[in-house]
Amino acid sequence: MTEVHEQLPPTALSPAGKANWRHYLELTKPRLSMLSVSTAMVGYLAAVPYSYVDWRRTLFLVLGTGLCAGGVATLNMWMESDTDALMQRTRDRPIPTGVVQPGSAFVLGWGLCIAGLAVLFRQVNGMSAFLALATLVAYLAIYTPAKKWSRWSTELGAISGALPPMIGWAAAGRSNPALGWTLFAILYTWQMPHFFSLAWTYRRDYAAAHMPMLSVVDPTGNKVSRRTFVWTVLLVAASVMPTLLGYCSGYYFALAAVLGLWILKSAFVFLNPARRETEARRLFFISIGYLPLLLGLLVADRFIFKL
């Protein structure tokens, strides 16, 4: 730890003030945590007809998933506080600046995780709690360490990011297993254009933190863009599977195809070296809009045509 501290900027080692609730909230990465909660909800609502929705169970699903998501995000910040201090994008986070002590983040993170697992186990069901635990293990024991030694960290990390909809699917009683795995495939493949474009934009940050991301070991960006395009094609294929499996209507298929062409066009332009820099940001923001639109269509279609 001494060697790492000697490399850090002075602002990363000196306290920047007293911690308040906003700093602890920042540790939980609210936007990322909300994504986990939202996709868990989609998994639940897509797996049960409207007339069978248990709103009490839904409330506890949201609470348990949210606590687990916030806890794992906090522990991730605790584990990566040294590398966060080396990157321009993350050096102002609460732990690198010294506002929140690592021990406090450690206790908060595990407290949230344990509380979330207990809520899911006691108030939802055992399978949803097991899948939430699998998400925690995949994120903290596989993805977070892999970022420091493997250029395949994005593919490994996408496993934990794709499990939340299956938590919701399990909460619904594990009906429609094909739909559960389809939701997993959508979330898994979506993360590739989302994170590869982000990693290309911030490749210098990742290089400064000695993370061998693909965008770091591939300075031309050719491998990054090709892999992004292939995964985007797979995303479009996964997005229309609910209709092919008989769970959604042709209306969903058509609208999902339109959304697929939207993100696929950006991934195709990303292949062009002359436009790669600007298109990376565009693709990232398109991916942010694409996912809620697609998942919203899926739930809306299930409720309107599959009551």
ZIUR-V78901 format. One record per pair of residues at least 12 apart in sequence whose C-alpha atoms are under 8 Angstrom apart, sorted by the first residue. I is the first residue (numbers start at 1). J is the second residue. Records with the same first field share a line. If there is no record, write none. Layout:
# ZIUR-V78901
I = J ; J
This chain:
# ZIUR-V78901
4 = 82
5 = 82
8 = 85 ; 86
9 = 85 ; 86
11 = 97
12 = 85 ; 91 ; 92 ; 96 ; 97 ; 98
13 = 96 ; 97 ; 98
14 = 97 ; 98
15 = 97 ; 98 ; 99
16 = 97 ; 98 ; 99
17 = 98 ; 99
18 = 99 ; 100
19 = 99 ; 100
23 = 94 ; 99 ; 100
24 = 94 ; 100 ; 105
26 = 93 ; 94
27 = 70 ; 73 ; 74 ; 77 ; 93 ; 94 ; 105
28 = 69 ; 70 ; 71 ; 72 ; 73 ; 74
29 = 70 ; 73 ; 74
30 = 70
33 = 66 ; 69 ; 70 ; 73
34 = 66
36 = 65 ; 66 ; 69 ; 161 ; 164 ; 165
37 = 62 ; 65 ; 66 ; 69 ; 164
39 = 164 ; 165 ; 168 ; 295
40 = 61 ; 62 ; 65 ; 164 ; 165 ; 166 ; 167 ; 168 ; 169
41 = 58 ; 61 ; 62 ; 165 ; 168
42 = 165 ; 168 ; 295 ; 299
43 = 164 ; 165 ; 166 ; 167 ; 168 ; 169 ; 180 ; 183
44 = 58 ; 165 ; 167 ; 168 ; 169 ; 170 ; 171 ; 172
45 = 168 ; 172 ; 299
46 = 169 ; 298 ; 299 ; 302
47 = 169 ; 172 ; 174 ; 175 ; 176 ; 179 ; 180
48 = 172 ; 175
49 = 302 ; 303 ; 306 ; 307
50 = 303 ; 307
51 = 307
57 = 123 ; 124 ; 171
60 = 119 ; 120 ; 123 ; 124
61 = 120 ; 124 ; 168 ; 171
63 = 116 ; 119
64 = 115 ; 116 ; 117 ; 118 ; 119 ; 120
65 = 116 ; 120 ; 132 ; 164
66 = 116
67 = 112 ; 113 ; 115 ; 116
68 = 112 ; 113 ; 114 ; 115 ; 116 ; 117 ; 132 ; 136
69 = 113
70 = 109 ; 112 ; 113
71 = 108 ; 109 ; 110 ; 111 ; 112 ; 113
72 = 109 ; 110 ; 113 ; 136 ; 139 ; 140
73 = 109
74 = 105 ; 106 ; 108 ; 109
75 = 105 ; 106 ; 109 ; 110 ; 140
76 = 140 ; 144
77 = 95
78 = 95 ; 102 ; 105 ; 106
79 = 144
80 = 144
81 = 95 ; 96
82 = 96
83 = 209
84 = 96 ; 209
85 = 97
86 = 205 ; 208 ; 209
87 = 205 ; 206 ; 208 ; 209
88 = 205
89 = 205
117 = 129 ; 132 ; 133
124 = 171
125 = 170 ; 171
127 = 167 ; 170 ; 171
128 = 166 ; 167 ; 168 ; 170 ; 171
129 = 167
131 = 163 ; 164 ; 166 ; 167
132 = 163 ; 164 ; 167
134 = 160
135 = 159 ; 160 ; 161 ; 163 ; 164
136 = 160
138 = 157 ; 159 ; 160
139 = 157 ; 160
142 = 156 ; 157
143 = 156 ; 157
144 = 157
147 = 211 ; 212 ; 213
148 = 210 ; 211 ; 212
149 = 211 ; 212
150 = 212 ; 213
151 = 212 ; 213 ; 214 ; 217
152 = 213 ; 214
153 = 213
154 = 192 ; 195 ; 196
155 = 192
158 = 187 ; 188 ; 189 ; 191 ; 192
159 = 188
161 = 187 ; 188 ; 191
162 = 183 ; 184 ; 185 ; 186 ; 187 ; 188
163 = 184
165 = 180 ; 183 ; 184
166 = 180 ; 181 ; 183 ; 184
178 = 245
179 = 242 ; 245 ; 247
182 = 238 ; 241 ; 242
185 = 235 ; 238
186 = 235 ; 238 ; 239
189 = 231 ; 232 ; 234 ; 235 ; 238
190 = 231 ; 232 ; 235 ; 287 ; 291
192 = 228 ; 231 ; 232
193 = 228 ; 229 ; 231 ; 232 ; 267 ; 283 ; 284 ; 287
194 = 283 ; 284 ; 287 ; 288
195 = 284
196 = 215 ; 224 ; 228
197 = 228 ; 280 ; 281 ; 283 ; 284
198 = 280 ; 281 ; 284
199 = 213 ; 215
200 = 215 ; 216 ; 221 ; 224 ; 277 ; 280
201 = 277 ; 280 ; 281
203 = 215 ; 216
204 = 216
221 = 273 ; 276
222 = 271 ; 273
225 = 267 ; 270 ; 271
226 = 271
228 = 267
229 = 264 ; 267 ; 268 ; 271
232 = 263 ; 264 ; 267
233 = 264
235 = 260
236 = 256 ; 257 ; 260 ; 261 ; 264
239 = 256 ; 257 ; 260 ; 294
240 = 252 ; 253 ; 256 ; 257
247 = 302 ; 306
248 = 298 ; 301 ; 302 ; 305 ; 306
249 = 301 ; 305
251 = 301
252 = 297 ; 298 ; 301
255 = 297
256 = 294 ; 297
259 = 290 ; 294
263 = 283 ; 286 ; 287 ; 290
266 = 279 ; 282 ; 283
267 = 283
270 = 283
